Amino acid sequence: MEIKTKYNIHDKVNIQDYITTQVICPICDGKGTVTIKNNDFCCPNCAGNKMLKVETKKSMTVEITDIIISINSNNHIEIKYISDYSGWGAENYHTFYEEDLDKPPKV
């Protein structure tokens, strides 16, 4: 059986990832509360967390190191492309593109 894939191992592809950082809330200055007429209220901007999460888009070129092909519960072929890039929260690899082919394989 032959399965056509969009990419091959060692192909170089451009991906976009999001880097999350935290900044001090500019509304409450990191206090978590705001004062209105001498009463303290939970900051409406950060919900009392004192910090805000900011996502920044990052573009990069990665090399495909592995391709995982499986059949899901709907009998569709799933193809996952793996790179050696460790993204935010990733362990040793990064799945950057998945395909779900409409037809099951013919045997």
C-alpha distances in whole Angstrom, upper triangle without the diagonal:
4,7,10,13,17,18,17,19,22,22,26,26,29,30,33,34,37,40,42,46,49,52,56,56,59,60,61,61,59,62,60,63,65,68,70,74,74,71,68,64,61,60,58,55,54,55,57,54,56,53,51,47,46,43,42,39,38,35,34,31,28,26,22,22,19,16,15,12,13,14,17,20,19,16,15,12,15,15,18,19,22,25,28,30,32,33,36,36,32,32,30,27,27,24,25,22,20,18,17,15,16,13,11,8,7,7
4,6,10,13,14,14,16,19,19,23,23,26,27,30,31,35,37,40,44,47,50,53,54,56,58,59,59,57,60,58,61,63,67,68,72,72,69,66,63,59,58,56,54,52,53,55,53,54,51,49,45,44,40,39,36,35,32,31,28,26,23,20,20,17,14,14,12,13,14,18,21,20,17,15,12,14,13,16,17,20,23,26,28,30,31,34,34,31,31,29,26,25,22,23,20,18,16,15,13,15,13,12,9,9,10
4,6,10,12,12,14,18,17,20,20,23,23,26,28,31,34,36,40,43,46,50,50,53,54,56,56,54,57,54,57,59,63,64,68,68,66,63,59,56,54,52,50,49,50,52,49,51,48,45,41,40,37,36,33,31,29,28,25,23,20,17,18,15,12,12,9,11,12,15,18,18,15,12,9,11,10,13,14,17,20,23,25,27,28,31,31,28,28,26,23,22,19,19,16,14,12,12,10,12,11,10,8,10,12
4,7,9,10,13,16,15,18,17,20,21,24,26,29,32,35,39,42,45,49,49,51,53,55,54,53,56,54,56,58,62,63,67,67,65,62,58,55,53,51,49,48,49,51,48,50,47,44,40,39,35,34,31,29,27,25,23,21,19,16,17,15,12,13,11,13,14,17,20,19,17,14,11,12,10,13,13,16,19,22,24,26,27,30,30,27,28,26,23,21,18,18,15,13,11,12,10,13,12,13,11,13,15
4,5,7,10,13,12,14,14,17,17,20,22,26,29,31,35,38,41,45,46,47,49,51,51,49,52,50,53,55,58,60,64,64,62,58,55,52,50,48,45,44,46,48,45,46,43,40,36,35,31,30,27,26,23,21,19,17,15,12,14,12,9,10,9,13,14,17,20,19,17,14,11,10,8,10,9,13,15,19,20,23,23,26,27,24,25,23,19,18,15,14,11,10,9,11,10,13,14,14,13,16,18
4,7,10,13,10,12,11,14,14,18,20,23,26,29,33,36,39,43,43,45,47,49,49,47,50,48,51,53,56,58,62,62,60,57,53,50,48,46,43,42,44,46,43,45,41,38,34,33,29,28,24,23,20,19,16,15,14,11,14,13,10,13,12,15,17,19,22,21,20,16,13,12,9,10,9,13,14,18,19,22,22,25,26,23,24,23,19,17,14,13,10,10,9,11,11,15,16,17,16,19,21
4,7,9,6,9,9,12,13,17,19,22,25,28,32,35,38,42,43,44,47,48,48,46,49,48,51,52,56,58,62,62,60,56,53,50,48,46,43,42,44,46,43,44,40,37,34,32,28,27,23,21,18,17,14,12,10,8,11,10,9,12,12,16,18,20,24,23,22,19,15,14,10,10,8,11,12,15,16,19,20,23,24,21,22,20,17,15,13,12,10,11,11,14,14,18,19,20,19,21,23
4,6,6,9,10,14,15,19,21,25,27,30,33,37,40,43,45,47,49,50,50,48,51,50,53,55,58,60,64,64,62,59,56,52,50,48,46,44,46,48,45,46,42,40,36,34,30,29,26,23,20,18,15,12,10,7,9,9,8,11,12,16,19,21,25,25,23,20,17,15,11,11,9,11,11,14,16,19,21,24,25,22,22,20,16,16,14,13,12,13,13,16,16,20,21,21,19,22,23
4,6,9,11,14,16,19,20,24,26,29,32,36,39,42,44,46,49,50,49,47,50,49,52,54,58,60,64,64,61,58,55,52,50,48,45,44,45,47,44,45,41,39,35,34,30,28,25,23,20,17,14,11,8,5,6,6,7,11,13,17,20,22,26,27,25,22,18,16,13,12,9,9,9,12,14,17,19,23,24,20,20,17,14,14,13,13,13,14,15,18,19,23,23,23,21,24,25
4,6,9,13,15,18,20,23,25,28,31,35,38,41,43,45,48,49,48,46,49,48,52,54,57,59,63,63,61,58,55,51,49,48,45,43,45,47,44,44,41,38,35,33,29,27,24,21,19,15,12,9,5,5,6,9,10,14,17,20,24,26,29,30,28,25,22,20,16,14,11,10,9,11,13,17,19,22,24,20,20,17,14,14,15,14,15,17,18,21,22,26,27,26,25,27,28
4,6,10,12,16,18,22,24,27,30,34,37,41,42,44,46,48,47,45,49,48,51,52,56,58,62,62,60,57,54,50,48,47,44,42,44,46,43,43,40,37,33,31,28,26,22,20,17,14,10,8,6,6,8,10,11,15,17,21,24,25,29,29,28,24,21,19,15,14,10,11,10,12,14,17,19,22,24,21,21,19,16,15,14,13,13,15,16,20,21,24,25,26,25,27,28
4,7,10,13,16,19,21,25,27,31,34,38,39,40,43,45,44,42,46,45,48,50,53,55,59,59,57,54,51,48,45,44,41,40,42,44,40,41,37,34,31,29,25,23,19,16,13,10,6,6,4,6,10,12,13,17,19,23,26,27,31,31,30,26,23,21,17,15,11,11,9,11,12,16,16,20,22,20,21,18,15,14,14,12,13,16,17,21,22,26,27,28,27,30,32
4,6,10,13,17,19,22,25,29,31,35,36,38,40,42,41,40,43,42,45,47,51,52,56,56,54,51,49,45,43,41,38,37,39,41,38,38,35,32,28,26,22,20,16,14,11,8,5,6,6,8,11,13,14,17,19,22,25,25,29,29,28,25,22,19,16,14,10,11,10,12,12,15,15,18,21,18,20,18,15,13,12,10,10,14,15,19,20,24,26,27,27,30,31
4,7,10,14,16,20,22,26,28,32,33,34,37,39,38,37,40,39,42,44,47,49,53,53,51,48,45,42,39,38,35,34,36,38,35,35,32,29,25,23,19,16,13,10,7,6,4,6,9,11,14,16,16,19,21,24,26,27,30,30,30,26,24,21,18,16,13,13,11,13,12,15,14,17,20,18,20,19,16,13,13,10,11,14,17,20,22,25,28,29,29,32,34
4,7,10,13,16,20,23,26,29,30,32,34,36,35,34,37,36,39,40,44,46,50,50,48,45,42,39,36,35,31,30,33,35,32,32,28,26,22,20,16,14,10,8,6,6,6,7,10,11,14,16,16,18,20,23,25,25,28,28,28,25,23,19,17,14,12,12,10,13,10,12,11,14,16,15,18,17,14,11,10,7,9,13,15,19,21,24,27,28,29,32,34
4,7,10,13,16,20,22,26,27,28,30,32,32,31,34,33,36,37,40,42,46,46,44,41,38,35,32,31,28,27,29,31,28,29,25,22,18,16,12,10,7,5,4,6,9,10,14,15,17,19,19,21,23,25,27,26,29,29,30,26,25,21,19,16,14,14,13,15,12,13,10,12,15,15,18,18,15,12,12,9,11,14,17,20,23,26,29,30,31,34,37
4,7,10,13,17,19,23,24,26,28,30,29,28,31,30,33,34,38,40,44,44,42,38,36,32,30,29,25,24,26,28,25,26,22,19,15,13,10,8,6,5,6,8,11,11,15,16,18,19,19,21,23,25,27,26,29,29,30,27,25,22,20,17,15,14,13,14,11,11,7,8,12,12,15,16,13,10,11,9,12,15,18,21,24,27,30,31,32,36,38
4,6,10,13,16,19,20,22,24,26,25,24,27,26,29,30,34,36,40,40,38,35,32,29,26,25,22,20,23,24,21,22,18,15,12,10,6,5,5,6,9,11,14,15,18,19,21,22,23,24,26,27,29,28,30,31,32,29,28,24,23,19,18,17,16,17,13,12,9,8,11,12,16,17,16,13,14,12,15,18,21,24,27,29,33,33,35,38,41
4,7,10,13,17,18,20,23,24,23,21,25,24,27,29,33,35,38,38,37,33,31,27,25,24,21,19,22,23,20,20,16,14,10,8,6,5,6,7,10,12,16,16,20,21,22,24,25,26,28,30,32,30,33,33,35,32,31,27,25,22,21,19,17,17,13,12,8,7,10,12,15,17,16,14,16,15,18,21,24,27,30,33,36,36,38,41,43
4,7,10,14,15,17,20,21,20,18,21,20,23,25,29,31,35,35,33,29,27,24,21,21,18,16,18,19,16,16,12,10,6,6,4,6,9,10,14,16,19,20,23,24,25,26,27,28,30,31,33,31,33,34,36,34,32,29,27,24,23,22,20,20,16,14,11,8,10,13,16,19,18,16,18,17,20,23,26,29,32,34,37,38,40,43,45
4,7,10,12,15,18,18,17,15,18,18,21,23,27,29,33,32,31,27,25,22,20,20,16,14,17,17,14,14,10,8,6,5,7,8,11,13,16,18,22,22,26,27,28,29,31,31,34,35,37,35,37,38,40,37,36,32,31,28,27,25,23,23,19,17,14,11,13,16,19,21,21,20,22,21,24,27,30,32,36,38,41,42,43,47,49
4,7,9,12,14,15,13,11,15,14,18,20,23,26,29,29,27,24,22,19,16,17,14,11,14,14,11,10,6,5,5,6,9,11,15,16,20,22,26,26,29,31,32,33,34,34,37,38,39,37,39,40,42,40,39,35,34,31,30,28,27,26,22,20,17,14,15,19,21,24,24,23,25,24,27,30,33,35,39,41,44,45,46,50,52
4,6,8,12,12,10,9,13,13,16,17,21,23,27,26,25,22,20,18,15,16,12,10,14,13,11,9,5,5,7,7,11,12,16,18,22,24,28,29,32,34,35,36,37,38,40,41,43,41,42,43,45,43,42,38,37,34,33,31,30,29,26,23,20,17,19,22,25,28,28,26,28,27,30,33,36,38,42,44,47,48,49,53,55
4,6,9,9,6,5,9,10,13,14,17,20,24,23,22,18,17,15,12,14,11,9,12,11,9,6,5,6,9,10,14,16,20,22,26,28,32,33,36,37,39,40,41,41,44,44,46,43,45,46,48,46,45,42,41,37,37,35,34,33,29,27,24,21,22,25,28,31,31,30,32,31,34,36,39,41,45,47,50,51,53,56,58
4,6,6,5,5,8,8,10,11,15,17,21,20,19,16,15,12,9,10,7,6,10,9,8,6,5,6,9,11,15,17,21,23,27,29,33,34,38,39,40,41,42,42,44,45,46,44,45,45,48,46,45,42,41,38,38,36,35,35,31,29,26,22,24,27,30,33,33,31,33,32,34,36,39,41,45,46,50,51,53,56,59
4,6,5,7,10,10,11,11,14,16,20,20,19,16,15,14,10,11,9,9,12,12,12,9,9,9,12,13,16,18,22,24,28,31,34,36,40,41,42,44,44,45,47,47,49,46,47,48,50,48,48,44,44,41,40,39,38,37,33,31,28,25,27,30,33,36,36,34,35,34,36,39,42,43,47,48,52,53,55,59,61
4,6,8,9,9,9,8,11,13,16,16,16,13,12,11,7,8,7,8,11,11,12,9,10,10,14,15,19,21,24,27,31,34,37,39,42,44,45,46,47,47,49,49,50,47,48,49,51,49,49,46,45,43,42,41,40,40,36,34,31,28,29,32,35,38,38,36,37,36,38,40,43,45,48,49,53,54,56,60,62
4,5,5,6,6,6,9,12,15,15,14,11,10,9,6,9,8,8,10,9,10,7,9,11,15,17,20,23,26,29,33,35,39,40,44,45,46,47,48,47,50,50,51,48,49,50,52,50,50,47,47,44,43,42,41,41,37,35,31,28,29,33,35,38,39,37,38,37,40,42,45,46,50,51,55,56,58,61,64
4,6,8,9,9,12,15,18,17,17,14,14,13,10,12,11,10,13,11,11,7,9,11,15,16,20,22,25,28,31,34,38,39,42,44,45,46,47,47,49,50,51,49,50,51,53,51,51,47,47,43,43,41,40,39,36,33,30,27,28,32,34,37,38,36,38,37,40,42,45,47,50,52,55,56,58,62,64
4,6,8,10,13,16,20,18,17,14,13,12,9,12,11,9,11,9,8,4,6,9,13,15,19,21,25,27,31,33,37,37,41,42,43,44,45,45,47,48,49,46,47,49,51,49,49,45,45,41,41,39,38,37,34,31,28,25,25,29,32,35,35,34,36,35,38,40,43,45,48,50,53,54,56,60,62
4,5,8,10,14,17,15,14,11,11,9,8,12,12,10,11,8,8,6,9,12,16,18,22,24,28,30,34,37,40,41,44,45,46,47,48,47,50,50,51,48,49,50,53,51,51,47,47,44,44,42,41,40,37,34,31,28,28,32,34,37,38,37,38,38,41,42,46,47,51,52,56,56,58,62,64
4,7,10,14,17,15,13,10,9,6,5,9,9,7,7,4,6,4,8,11,14,17,21,24,27,30,33,36,39,40,43,44,45,45,46,45,48,47,48,46,46,47,50,48,48,45,45,42,42,41,40,39,36,33,30,26,27,30,33,36,37,35,37,36,39,40,43,45,48,50,53,54,56,60,62
4,7,10,13,12,10,6,5,4,5,8,10,9,8,6,9,8,12,14,17,20,23,26,30,33,36,39,43,43,47,47,48,49,49,49,51,50,51,48,49,50,52,51,51,48,48,45,45,44,43,43,39,37,34,30,30,34,36,40,40,39,40,40,42,43,46,47,51,52,55,56,59,62,64
4,7,10,10,8,6,5,6,5,8,10,11,11,9,12,11,14,15,19,21,25,27,31,34,37,40,44,45,48,49,50,51,51,51,53,53,53,50,51,52,54,53,53,50,50,47,47,46,45,45,42,39,36,32,33,37,39,42,43,41,42,41,44,45,48,49,52,54,57,58,60,64,66
4,7,6,5,4,6,9,9,11,13,14,14,13,16,14,17,19,23,25,28,31,35,37,41,44,48,49,52,53,54,55,55,55,57,56,57,54,54,55,58,56,57,54,54,51,51,50,49,49,45,43,40,36,37,40,43,46,46,45,46,45,47,49,51,53,56,57,61,62,64,68,70
4,5,5,6,8,11,11,12,15,16,16,15,18,17,20,21,25,27,30,33,36,39,43,46,49,51,54,55,56,57,57,57,58,58,58,55,55,56,59,58,58,55,55,53,53,52,51,51,48,45,42,39,39,43,45,49,49,47,48,47,49,50,53,54,57,58,61,63,65,69,71
4,6,8,10,14,14,16,18,20,19,19,22,21,24,25,29,31,34,37,40,43,47,50,53,54,58,59,60,61,61,60,62,62,62,59,59,60,63,61,62,59,59,56,57,56,55,55,51,49,46,42,43,46,49,52,53,51,51,51,53,54,57,57,61,62,65,66,69,73,75
4,7,10,13,14,17,19,20,19,18,21,20,23,25,29,31,34,37,40,43,47,50,53,54,58,59,60,60,61,60,62,62,62,59,59,60,63,62,62,59,59,56,57,56,55,54,51,48,45,42,42,46,48,52,52,50,51,51,53,54,57,58,61,62,66,67,69,73,75
4,7,10,12,14,17,18,16,15,18,18,21,23,27,29,32,35,39,42,45,48,52,53,56,57,58,58,58,58,59,59,59,56,56,57,60,59,59,56,56,54,54,53,53,52,49,46,43,40,40,43,46,49,50,48,49,49,50,52,54,55,59,59,63,64,66,70,72
4,7,9,12,14,14,13,11,15,14,18,20,23,26,29,32,36,38,42,45,48,49,52,53,54,54,55,54,56,55,56,53,53,54,57,56,56,53,53,50,51,50,49,49,45,43,39,36,36,40,42,46,46,44,45,45,47,48,51,52,56,57,60,61,63,67,69
4,6,8,11,12,10,9,13,13,16,17,21,23,27,30,33,36,40,43,46,47,50,50,51,52,52,51,53,52,53,49,49,50,53,52,53,50,50,47,48,47,47,46,43,40,37,34,34,37,40,43,44,42,43,42,44,45,48,49,52,53,56,57,60,63,66
4,6,9,8,6,5,9,10,13,14,17,20,23,27,30,33,36,39,43,43,46,47,48,48,48,47,49,48,49,46,46,47,50,49,49,46,46,44,44,43,43,43,40,37,34,30,30,34,36,40,40,38,39,39,41,42,44,45,49,50,53,54,56,60,62
4,5,6,5,5,8,8,11,11,15,17,21,24,27,30,34,36,40,41,44,45,46,46,47,46,48,47,48,45,45,46,49,48,48,45,45,42,42,41,41,41,37,35,32,28,28,32,35,38,38,36,37,37,39,40,43,44,47,48,52,53,55,59,61
4,6,5,8,10,11,12,12,15,17,20,23,26,29,32,35,39,40,43,44,45,45,45,45,46,46,46,43,43,44,47,45,46,43,43,41,41,40,40,40,37,34,31,28,28,32,35,38,38,35,36,35,37,38,41,41,45,46,49,50,53,57,59
4,6,8,9,9,9,8,11,13,16,19,22,25,29,32,35,37,40,41,42,42,43,42,44,44,45,42,42,43,46,44,44,41,41,38,38,38,37,37,34,31,28,25,26,29,32,35,35,33,33,32,34,36,38,39,43,44,48,49,51,55,57
4,5,5,6,6,6,9,12,15,18,22,24,28,31,34,35,38,39,40,40,41,40,42,42,43,40,41,42,44,43,43,39,39,37,37,36,35,35,32,29,26,22,23,26,29,33,32,31,31,31,33,34,37,39,42,43,47,48,50,54,56
4,6,8,9,9,12,15,18,21,24,27,31,34,37,37,40,41,42,42,42,41,43,43,43,40,40,41,44,43,43,40,40,38,38,37,37,37,34,31,28,24,24,28,31,34,34,32,33,32,34,35,38,39,43,44,47,48,50,54,56
4,6,8,10,13,16,19,23,26,29,32,35,38,39,42,42,43,43,44,43,45,45,45,42,43,44,47,45,45,42,42,40,40,39,38,38,35,32,29,25,25,29,31,34,35,33,34,34,37,38,41,42,45,47,50,50,53,57,59
4,5,8,10,14,17,20,23,26,30,32,35,35,38,39,40,40,41,40,42,42,43,40,41,42,45,43,43,40,40,37,37,35,35,34,31,28,25,21,21,25,27,31,31,30,31,31,34,35,38,39,43,45,48,48,50,54,56
4,7,10,13,17,20,23,26,29,32,35,36,39,40,41,41,42,42,44,44,45,43,44,45,47,46,45,42,41,38,38,37,36,35,32,29,26,22,23,26,29,32,33,31,33,33,35,37,40,42,45,47,50,51,53,57,58
4,7,10,13,16,20,22,26,28,31,32,35,36,37,38,39,39,41,41,43,40,41,42,45,43,42,39,38,35,35,33,32,32,28,25,22,19,20,23,26,29,29,28,29,29,32,34,37,39,42,44,47,48,50,54,56
4,6,10,13,16,19,23,25,29,30,33,34,35,36,37,36,39,39,40,38,39,40,42,40,40,36,36,33,32,31,30,30,26,24,21,17,18,22,25,28,28,26,27,26,29,31,34,36,39,41,44,45,47,51,53
4,7,10,13,16,19,22,25,26,29,30,31,32,33,33,35,35,37,35,36,37,39,37,36,33,32,29,29,27,26,26,23,20,17,14,15,18,22,24,24,22,23,23,25,27,30,32,36,38,41,42,44,47,49
4,7,10,13,16,19,23,24,27,29,30,31,32,32,35,35,37,35,36,37,39,37,36,32,31,28,28,26,25,25,21,20,16,13,16,19,22,24,24,21,23,21,24,26,29,31,35,37,40,41,43,47,49
4,7,9,13,16,19,21,24,25,27,28,28,29,31,32,34,32,34,34,36,33,33,29,28,25,24,23,22,22,18,17,13,11,14,16,20,22,21,18,19,18,20,23,26,28,31,34,37,38,40,43,46
4,6,10,13,17,18,22,24,26,27,28,29,31,33,34,33,35,35,37,34,33,29,28,25,23,22,21,21,17,16,13,12,15,17,20,22,21,18,19,17,20,23,26,28,31,34,37,38,40,43,46
4,7,10,14,15,19,21,23,24,25,26,28,30,32,31,33,33,34,31,30,27,25,22,20,20,18,19,15,15,12,12,15,16,20,21,19,16,17,14,17,20,23,26,29,31,34,35,37,40,43
4,7,10,12,16,18,20,22,23,25,27,29,32,31,34,34,35,32,30,26,24,21,19,18,16,16,13,13,11,11,15,15,19,19,17,14,16,13,16,19,23,26,28,31,34,35,36,40,42
4,7,10,14,16,18,20,21,23,26,28,31,30,33,33,34,30,28,25,22,20,17,16,14,15,12,14,12,13,17,17,19,19,17,14,15,12,14,18,21,24,27,30,33,34,34,38,40
4,6,10,13,15,18,19,22,24,27,30,30,33,33,33,30,28,24,21,18,15,14,12,12,10,12,11,14,17,16,18,17,15,13,14,11,14,18,21,24,26,30,32,33,33,37,39
4,7,10,13,16,17,20,23,26,28,29,32,33,32,29,26,23,20,17,14,13,10,11,9,13,13,16,19,17,19,17,14,13,14,11,13,17,19,23,25,29,31,32,31,34,36
4,7,9,12,14,17,20,23,26,26,30,31,30,27,24,21,17,14,11,9,6,7,7,10,11,15,17,15,16,14,11,10,11,9,12,15,18,22,24,27,29,29,29,32,34
4,6,9,11,15,18,21,24,26,29,30,29,26,23,20,16,14,10,8,6,7,8,12,14,17,19,16,17,14,11,11,12,11,12,15,18,21,23,26,28,28,27,30,31
4,6,8,11,14,17,21,22,26,27,25,22,19,16,13,10,7,6,5,7,9,13,14,18,19,16,16,13,10,10,10,9,10,13,15,18,20,23,25,24,24,27,28
4,7,10,14,17,20,22,26,27,26,23,20,17,13,11,8,6,5,6,10,12,15,18,19,15,15,11,9,10,10,11,13,14,16,20,21,25,26,25,24,27,27
4,7,10,13,17,19,22,24,22,20,16,14,10,8,6,5,7,9,12,14,16,19,19,16,15,12,9,10,10,11,12,12,14,17,18,22,23,22,21,24,24
4,7,10,14,15,19,20,19,16,13,10,7,6,5,6,9,12,14,16,18,21,21,17,17,15,12,11,9,11,10,10,11,13,15,18,19,18,17,20,21
4,7,10,12,16,17,16,14,10,8,6,5,7,8,11,14,16,17,18,21,20,17,17,15,12,12,10,12,11,9,10,12,13,17,17,16,15,19,19
4,7,10,13,14,12,10,7,6,5,7,9,11,15,18,20,21,22,24,23,20,20,19,16,15,13,14,12,10,9,10,11,14,14,12,11,15,16
4,6,10,11,9,8,6,5,7,9,12,14,18,20,22,23,23,25,24,21,21,20,18,17,14,16,14,11,11,10,11,13,13,10,11,14,15
4,7,8,6,5,5,6,9,11,15,17,21,24,25,26,26,28,26,24,24,23,21,20,17,19,16,13,11,9,10,11,10,8,9,12,13
4,5,5,5,6,7,10,12,16,18,22,24,25,25,25,27,25,23,23,23,21,20,17,18,16,12,11,9,10,11,11,10,12,15,17
4,5,7,10,10,14,16,19,21,25,28,29,28,28,29,27,25,26,26,24,23,20,22,19,16,15,12,13,13,13,11,14,17,18
4,5,9,10,14,16,20,23,26,29,30,30,29,30,29,27,28,28,26,24,21,22,19,16,14,10,11,10,10,9,12,15,17
4,7,9,13,16,19,22,26,29,30,30,30,31,30,28,28,28,26,25,21,22,19,16,13,10,10,9,8,6,9,12,13
4,6,10,13,16,19,23,26,27,28,27,29,28,26,27,27,24,22,18,19,16,12,10,6,6,6,6,5,8,12,14
4,7,10,13,16,20,23,24,25,25,27,27,24,25,24,21,20,16,17,14,10,8,6,5,7,7,6,7,11,13
4,7,10,13,17,20,21,22,22,24,23,20,21,21,18,16,12,13,11,7,6,5,6,9,10,10,11,15,17
4,7,10,13,17,18,19,19,22,22,19,20,19,15,14,10,11,8,5,5,6,8,12,13,12,13,16,18
4,6,10,13,14,15,16,18,18,15,16,15,12,10,6,8,6,5,7,9,11,15,16,16,16,20,22
4,7,10,12,13,14,17,18,14,15,14,10,8,6,6,6,6,9,12,14,18,19,19,19,22,24
4,7,9,10,12,15,15,12,12,10,6,6,5,7,8,9,12,15,18,21,23,22,22,25,26
4,5,8,10,14,15,11,12,9,6,5,7,7,10,12,15,19,21,24,26,26,25,29,30
4,6,9,13,14,10,10,7,5,6,9,10,13,16,19,22,24,28,30,29,29,32,33
4,6,10,11,9,10,8,6,6,9,9,13,16,19,23,25,29,31,30,30,34,35
4,7,8,5,6,6,5,6,9,11,14,17,21,23,26,30,32,31,32,35,36
4,6,5,8,9,8,6,9,10,13,16,20,23,26,29,31,31,32,36,37
4,6,9,11,11,9,12,12,16,18,22,25,28,31,33,33,34,38,40
4,7,10,10,10,12,14,17,19,22,24,28,31,33,33,34,37,39
4,6,6,6,9,11,15,16,20,22,26,29,31,30,31,35,36
4,6,8,11,14,17,18,22,24,27,30,32,31,31,35,35
4,7,10,13,16,18,21,23,26,30,31,30,30,33,34
4,7,9,12,14,18,20,23,26,28,27,27,31,31
4,6,9,11,15,18,21,24,26,26,26,30,31
4,6,8,11,14,17,20,22,22,23,26,28
4,7,11,14,17,20,22,23,23,27,29
4,7,10,13,16,19,20,20,24,26
4,7,10,13,15,16,17,21,23
4,6,9,12,13,14,18,20
4,6,9,10,12,16,18
4,6,8,9,13,16
4,7,10,12,16
4,6,9,12
4,7,9
4,6
4
